[in-house]
Amino acid sequence: MDWLVNLIAVIVALASVLAALGHVGYLALLNNAAGKRAGGAPVAQYVRSRWAVAGGTTAASLFAWLLTSGGTGLDIVAIIVAAGSGAVATKALQSTRDRYRSGG
């Protein structure tokens, strides 16, 4: 039974890491595009304001992944931390994508 809780914790932690890294990657792409375009200063300023959220969710999801190497109690904590950071990262990514979605 312990291995099943650990497997669930690892899967949730990996999904959380992927969501957080997706947000970081999207912000990096936006920042790169804003730097190459005249008038991209407002987008670059927005990206700078979102780095803290992206970094925090990435750190929390990596911490949750690290917790999966402990016992069953730490696996449960890892599931909670990973689910929370993954949800925040996903919501932040969606809000950023909605803000800068092009109509094409």
C-alpha positions in Angstrom: 0.0 0.0 0.0 2.9 2.4 0.7 4.2 2.0 -2.8 0.8 3.0 -4.2 0.7 6.2 -2.2 4.3 6.9 -3.3 3.4 6.3 -6.9 0.5 8.7 -6.7 2.7 11.3 -5.0 5.4 11.0 -7.7 2.8 11.3 -10.5 1.2 14.4 -9.0 4.6 16.0 -8.3 5.8 15.4 -11.9 2.6 16.9 -13.3 3.1 19.9 -11.0 6.7 20.3 -12.2 5.5 20.2 -15.8 2.8 22.8 -15.2 5.2 25.1 -13.4 7.9 24.7 -16.1 5.3 25.3 -18.8 4.4 28.7 -17.1 8.1 29.6 -16.9 8.6 28.7 -20.5 5.7 30.7 -21.7 6.9 33.7 -19.8 10.3 33.3 -21.3 8.8 33.2 -24.8 6.7 36.3 -24.1 9.7 38.1 -22.7 11.8 37.2 -25.7 9.1 38.4 -28.2 8.6 41.6 -26.3 12.3 42.3 -26.4 12.4 42.0 -30.1 9.4 44.2 -30.9 9.1 47.9 -30.7 6.5 48.8 -28.1 7.0 45.6 -26.2 7.8 47.3 -22.9 4.3 46.8 -21.3 4.5 43.1 -22.0 8.1 42.9 -20.7 6.9 44.7 -17.5 4.0 42.3 -17.1 6.4 39.3 -17.5 8.8 40.8 -14.9 5.8 41.0 -12.5 5.0 37.3 -13.0 8.4 35.8 -12.5 7.9 35.6 -8.7 4.8 33.4 -9.2 6.5 31.2 -11.7 9.6 30.8 -9.6 7.5 30.1 -6.4 5.4 27.5 -8.1 8.4 25.8 -9.6 10.3 25.8 -6.3 7.2 24.4 -4.5 6.7 21.6 -7.1 10.3 20.6 -7.0 10.2 20.6 -3.2 7.1 18.3 -3.4 9.0 16.0 -5.8 11.8 15.9 -3.3 9.4 15.0 -0.5 8.3 11.9 -2.4 11.6 10.2 -1.4 10.4 10.1 2.3 7.8 7.8 3.9 4.1 7.7 3.5 3.5 10.8 5.6 5.8 12.8 3.5 4.1 11.4 0.4 0.8 12.8 1.6 2.4 16.2 2.2 4.0 16.0 -1.2 0.6 15.4 -2.8 -0.9 18.4 -1.1 2.0 20.7 -1.9 2.3 19.5 -5.5 -1.5 19.8 -6.1 -1.5 23.3 -4.8 1.5 24.5 -6.7 0.3 22.8 -9.9 -3.1 24.4 -9.6 -1.6 27.9 -9.0 0.9 27.4 -11.9 -1.9 26.2 -14.3 -4.2 29.1 -13.3 -1.3 31.6 -13.8 -0.5 30.2 -17.2 -4.1 30.3 -18.3 -4.5 33.9 -17.2 -1.3 34.9 -19.0 -2.4 33.1 -22.2 -5.8 34.7 -22.0 -4.3 38.1 -21.6 -2.0 37.8 -24.7 -4.0 35.5 -26.9 -4.0 36.6 -30.5 -7.1 36.3 -32.6 -5.4 34.5 -35.4 
